[in-house]
Amino acid sequence: MTNFIPPRLRKPLLLALAGAMFAVAWLVRGGHTWWFAILVAVATVARVIVLYVWGGKDTDEGALAGSRADERLKLLAARSWAVAGLAAMTASCIGLALAIAVRGGWWWPFAVMIAITGLGYLFGLSNNGVGASDPADEEAGAEDGAAFPVGS
């Protein structure tokens, strides 16, 4: 899907799109805080330039920023996202418990975040093949747990 975009530009373009979305949101909101749109746009441009420059360097950070990570860095990134997901789930659970304890009407965003992170976790399990059997094991008859014959 993103094969036509060079790897070094993928993350900076995604960041630019997200920054533009937030800048437009502040601009549409209007009122006396419309100037946040300018602040968001300037910060986004600066961050995109830094990310693009990092993407050209021959370091671990440059490989991550330039979307050319090896297996070790991909595992590191996956573990970091796992910690971020765990932190989001924990914060949502604590927020939901506090909202319920004080009988606040603001409990539902925490419940929505628990549902989203839970569904994301289940999607990650299904997407990464947990529960799927290996075709080589099926051919050998290992799915039933029987021991392999020693001298075939």
Buried (B, 14 or more C-beta within 10 A) or exposed (E): EEEEEEBBBBBBBBBBEEBBEBBEEBBEEEEEEEEBBEEBBEEBBEBBEEBBEBBEEEEEEBBBBBBEBEEEBEEBEEEEEEEEBEEBBEBBBEBBEEBEEEEEEEBEEBBEBBEEBEEBBEEBEEEEEEEEEEEEEEEEEBEEEEEEEEEE
